[in-house]
């Protein structure tokens, strides 16, 4: 299972927590809002990961992020992405992907 890192960042009147994933898993297992995602791909090929509004990654795909080889990309959402069930990356194409998500 991926490492868990928790910190806080201020944004308006809300406090943004962070969660780090190196394998498929939940950023948040309950309803919440995703403010940003930092995705690092250490692989020599393009890789992807799939964001779900779900806790088991069987439905409710929000989007797929494609990261170029050997790169890190910041995806910022304004307004944030609301998730009614949970914030989950259910499919990570490679063990070379690291995801850091900012959420409330």
Backbone torsions as a table, in degrees:
resi	resn	phi	psi	omega
1	UNK	NA	148.0	-177.4
2	UNK	-69.2	159.5	178.6
3	UNK	-72.6	150.9	-179.8
4	UNK	-112.4	123.0	177.9
5	UNK	-123.2	127.7	179.7
6	UNK	-121.5	130.2	176.8
7	UNK	-145.0	-176.6	177.3
8	UNK	-140.1	145.0	178.7
9	UNK	-135.2	133.8	-179.9
10	UNK	-81.1	140.3	173.4
11	UNK	-149.9	114.8	-176.6
12	UNK	53.0	-130.6	-177.6
13	UNK	-95.4	3.0	-177.7
14	UNK	-104.3	156.1	177.4
15	UNK	-106.1	126.0	-176.6
16	UNK	-98.4	121.5	175.9
17	UNK	-92.0	162.9	177.2
18	UNK	-125.3	151.5	176.4
19	UNK	-140.3	134.5	-180.0
20	UNK	-108.1	133.0	177.9
21	UNK	-125.1	139.4	171.6
22	UNK	-119.7	-6.7	173.7
23	UNK	-137.8	168.7	178.5
24	UNK	-55.3	139.0	-179.7
25	UNK	174.1	178.0	-178.2
26	UNK	-86.5	134.4	164.8
27	UNK	-75.9	-42.2	177.2
28	UNK	-149.0	132.5	-175.3
29	UNK	-90.5	4.3	176.8
30	UNK	-131.0	177.9	179.6
31	UNK	-55.7	144.3	179.6
32	UNK	-173.4	-173.6	179.3
33	UNK	-126.9	134.4	178.2
34	UNK	-99.5	117.7	-177.2
35	UNK	-91.5	-36.2	-179.4
36	UNK	-161.0	158.8	176.0
37	UNK	-137.9	131.4	174.4
38	UNK	-110.6	116.4	-176.4
39	UNK	-117.0	124.9	178.1
40	UNK	-111.0	132.7	177.9
41	UNK	-120.7	109.3	179.8
42	UNK	-92.1	3.1	-178.7
43	UNK	-80.8	157.0	179.8
44	UNK	-84.4	4.8	176.4
45	UNK	-128.9	159.8	175.4
46	UNK	-61.8	138.4	178.9
47	UNK	-132.5	159.8	-179.9
48	UNK	-132.1	164.8	173.3
49	UNK	-145.6	150.5	-171.7
50	UNK	-115.6	126.9	177.9
51	UNK	-94.3	132.1	179.7
52	UNK	-123.7	150.5	165.4
53	UNK	-97.3	78.3	-167.6
54	UNK	-169.1	168.6	174.8
55	UNK	-114.2	-7.9	-179.7
56	UNK	-127.3	3.5	175.1
57	UNK	61.2	32.3	177.7
58	UNK	-100.3	-12.6	-179.1
59	UNK	-158.2	-170.9	174.5
60	UNK	53.4	50.8	175.6
61	UNK	-68.8	130.1	176.1
62	UNK	-91.7	-51.6	178.3
63	UNK	-168.7	165.7	175.1
64	UNK	-113.6	130.9	177.9
65	UNK	-100.9	127.9	177.2
66	UNK	-109.6	119.1	179.7
67	UNK	-108.8	129.4	177.2
68	UNK	-61.3	162.7	179.5
69	UNK	-57.9	142.5	174.2
70	UNK	46.7	53.0	-177.5
71	UNK	-143.6	162.5	173.8
72	UNK	-127.0	132.3	-178.1
73	UNK	-128.7	138.0	174.2
74	UNK	-103.7	125.6	176.2
75	UNK	-112.9	115.4	-177.6
76	UNK	-110.2	137.0	-175.5
77	UNK	-119.0	117.7	179.2
78	UNK	-138.0	98.7	12.6
79	UNK	-76.7	163.7	-179.8
80	UNK	-66.7	160.1	178.3
81	UNK	-82.3	117.1	177.5
82	UNK	-81.6	138.0	176.9
83	UNK	-125.5	122.7	-176.5
84	UNK	-79.4	-28.6	-175.3
85	UNK	-106.0	-52.1	-179.1
86	UNK	-176.2	164.1	178.0
87	UNK	-109.1	111.8	-173.3
88	UNK	-137.4	136.8	166.4
89	UNK	-98.3	106.0	-171.9
90	UNK	-94.3	-15.0	179.6
91	UNK	-141.4	118.9	175.6
92	UNK	-121.7	117.6	-169.5
93	UNK	-65.5	-23.2	-173.8
94	UNK	-147.2	152.2	175.1
95	UNK	-73.4	-4.1	178.1
96	UNK	-87.7	3.1	-178.7
97	UNK	-96.0	133.4	171.8
98	UNK	-124.2	132.9	-177.8
99	UNK	-120.4	132.2	172.6
100	UNK	-123.6	121.4	-177.3
101	UNK	-116.3	139.8	175.4
102	UNK	-105.5	123.2	-172.1
103	UNK	-145.3	166.5	167.6
104	UNK	-133.4	NA	NA
